[in-house]
Amino acid sequence: MKHVINLGLFLFVLWLGMSGHFGPLVLTLGVITAAVTVYLAIRIDLIDHESYLLHPSPSLFLRFFS
């Protein structure tokens, strides 16, 4: 469950950072998009308890946005 939440938060923050808009409609669409992506990742069994495709860390965000 922890990996699912981390993936959802990472996708939403990435989506928000790339869009740069903070309106209510855009935020709602971002949450829906991240939720659908996480749902599809669960359905195709992409997320399991042993491996994790992306290890988000503060240094990853610093490298991306600097």
VOVEX-678757 format. One line per field, with one value per residue: z, y, x of N, C-alpha, C, O, CB in turn. Coordinates in steps of 0.1 Angstrom, whole numbers, plus 5000, padded with zeros to 4 digits. Atoms other than C-alpha are relative to their C-alpha. Glycine has a CB too. Layout:
<atoms>
nw [Z|...]
nv [Y|...]
nu [X|...]
caw [Z|...]
cav [Y|...]
cau [X|...]
cw [Z|...]
cv [Y|...]
cu [X|...]
ow [Z|...]
ov [Y|...]
ou [X|...]
cbw [Z|...]
cbv [Y|...]
cbu [X|...]
</atoms>
This chain:
<atoms>
nw [5000|5000|5013|5007|4995|5005|5015|5002|4996|5010|5013|4999|4999|5013|5009|4996|5003|5015|5006|4995|4998|4986|4999|4994|5010|5004|4989|5000|5011|4996|4990|5008|5009|4992|4995|5010|5003|4989|5001|5011|4996|4991|5008|5007|4990|5001|4986|4991|4987|5000|5008|5003|5013|4998|4986|4999|4989|5002|5009|5013|5003|5001|5014|5011|5000|4999]
nv [4988|4989|4997|4994|4986|4993|4998|4990|4987|4997|4997|4987|4989|4998|4994|4986|4993|4998|4991|4986|4993|5004|4997|5012|5010|5007|5008|5012|5009|5006|5011|5011|5006|5008|5011|5009|5006|5010|5012|5009|5006|5010|5010|5008|5006|4994|4996|5011|4997|5003|4990|4987|4995|4987|4997|4985|4995|4985|4997|5001|4987|4989|5001|4998|4986|4991]
nu [5008|4991|4995|5011|5002|4988|5001|5010|4995|4990|5006|5007|4990|4994|5010|5002|4988|4999|5010|4998|5013|5005|5015|5007|5003|4988|4997|5009|4996|4988|5003|5007|4990|4991|5008|5002|4987|4997|5010|4995|4987|5004|5007|4990|4991|4987|4995|5000|4994|4986|4993|5006|4993|4994|4998|5000|4992|4998|4990|5006|5007|4991|4994|5010|5004|4989]
caw [5000|5007|4972|4958|4978|4969|4932|4933|4951|4928|4897|4910|4920|4887|4868|4888|4884|4846|4841|4864|4868|4902|4893|4909|4876|4867|4902|4900|4866|4880|4909|4885|4861|4888|4903|4870|4863|4897|4892|4858|4873|4900|4874|4853|4884|4879|4916|4939|4974|4964|4937|4929|4895|4907|4940|4945|4968|4975|4954|4924|4927|4932|4900|4880|4890|4891]
cav [5000|5023|5020|5028|5060|5070|5064|5084|5113|5112|5112|5141|5162|5156|5164|5196|5206|5201|5219|5249|5257|5257|5263|5240|5223|5216|5203|5180|5167|5161|5140|5120|5114|5102|5080|5064|5058|5041|5020|5008|5001|4980|4962|4951|4941|4966|4975|4947|4945|4934|4959|4995|5010|5045|5055|5091|5110|5147|5146|5134|5165|5188|5175|5177|5213|5228]
cau [5000|5029|5042|5008|5005|5041|5035|5003|5019|5049|5028|5006|5036|5053|5021|5016|5052|5051|5018|5025|4988|4970|4933|4907|4898|4934|4941|4911|4921|4956|4943|4920|4949|4972|4945|4937|4974|4979|4947|4961|4995|4978|4956|4986|5004|5032|5036|5046|5060|5095|5105|5098|5105|5112|5127|5116|5140|5146|5177|5156|5134|5163|5180|5148|5139|5174]
cw [5000|4986|4991|5003|4995|4985|4997|5003|4990|4987|5001|5001|4987|4990|5003|4997|4985|4995|5005|5002|5013|5001|5005|4989|4996|5012|5001|4989|5003|5010|4993|4991|5008|5006|4989|4996|5011|4999|4988|5004|5010|4992|4992|5008|4998|5013|5008|5013|5000|4992|4998|4989|5002|5015|5002|5013|4998|4990|4985|4996|4998|4986|4989|4999|5000|4986]
cv [5013|5004|5006|5014|5008|5002|5010|5014|5005|5005|5014|5012|5003|5006|5015|5008|5003|5009|5014|5008|4995|5003|4987|4989|4993|4991|4987|4990|4993|4988|4988|4993|4991|4988|4989|4993|4990|4988|4991|4993|4988|4988|4991|4995|5006|5003|4987|5004|4998|5010|5012|5006|5013|5003|5015|5004|5015|5004|4999|5013|5012|5000|5004|5015|5010|5003]
cu [5009|5005|4989|4998|5012|4999|4990|5004|5011|4995|4993|5010|5007|4991|4998|5012|5002|4989|5001|4987|4994|4985|4993|4997|5013|5005|4992|5004|5014|4998|4993|5010|5010|4993|4997|5013|5004|4991|5005|5013|4997|4993|5009|5011|5014|5007|4999|5007|5015|5008|4992|5007|5007|5001|5001|5008|5001|5010|4995|4993|5009|5007|4991|4997|5011|5006]
ow [4994|4983|4983|4994|4990|4981|4988|4995|4986|4981|4991|4994|4983|4983|4994|4992|4981|4985|4997|5005|5016|5012|5004|4992|4995|5009|5003|4991|4999|5008|4995|4991|5004|5006|4992|4993|5007|5001|4990|5000|5009|4994|4990|5003|4999|5014|5010|5014|5009|4996|4999|4990|4996|5022|5001|5024|4987|4983|4976|4985|4990|4980|4979|4988|5001|4984]
ov [5023|5016|5014|5023|5019|5013|5019|5023|5017|5015|5022|5022|5014|5015|5023|5019|5014|5016|5023|5019|4983|5005|4976|4977|4980|4980|4976|4978|4982|4978|4977|4981|4980|4977|4977|4981|4979|4977|4979|4981|4978|4976|4979|4989|4998|5003|4982|5015|5002|5013|5012|5008|5015|5002|5021|4999|5020|5014|5006|5018|5020|5010|5010|5020|5022|5011]
ou [5005|5006|4992|4997|5010|5003|4992|5002|5011|4999|4994|5008|5010|4995|4998|5011|5007|4992|4999|4988|4995|4980|4999|4998|5012|5010|4997|5004|5016|5005|4997|5010|5012|4999|4999|5013|5009|4995|5005|5014|5004|4996|5007|5021|5024|5019|4988|5012|5022|5019|4980|5019|5017|4991|5011|5006|4999|5009|5000|4994|5007|5010|4995|4996|5009|5015]
cbw [5012|5010|4993|5002|5015|5004|4993|5008|5014|4999|4996|5012|5011|4995|5001|5015|5005|4993|5005|4990|4988|5010|4986|5006|4987|4997|5013|4999|4987|5006|5011|4992|4993|5012|5006|4987|4999|5014|4997|4987|5007|5011|4991|4988|4999|4992|5006|4994|5011|4994|4986|5013|4990|4993|5006|5001|5001|5013|5001|4999|5011|5011|4998|5003|5011|5009]
cbv [5000|4997|4987|4992|5001|4992|4987|4997|5000|4989|4989|5000|4997|4986|4992|5000|4993|4987|4994|5007|4998|5008|5003|5005|5007|5011|5007|5005|5008|5010|5005|5006|5011|5008|5005|5007|5011|5007|5006|5009|5010|5005|5006|5009|4985|5013|5011|4987|4991|4987|4993|5009|5001|5011|4993|5006|4993|5006|4991|4988|5002|5000|4986|4993|5002|4996]
cbu [4991|5012|5005|4987|4999|5013|4996|4987|5005|5010|4990|4991|5010|5005|4987|4997|5012|5000|4986|5008|4990|5008|4995|4987|4994|5011|4999|4985|5001|5009|4991|4989|5008|5006|4987|4994|5011|4998|4986|5002|5009|4990|4990|5006|5001|4999|4991|5005|4994|5003|5004|5000|4990|4992|5013|4986|5014|5004|5012|4991|4990|5011|5006|4988|4991|5011]
</atoms>
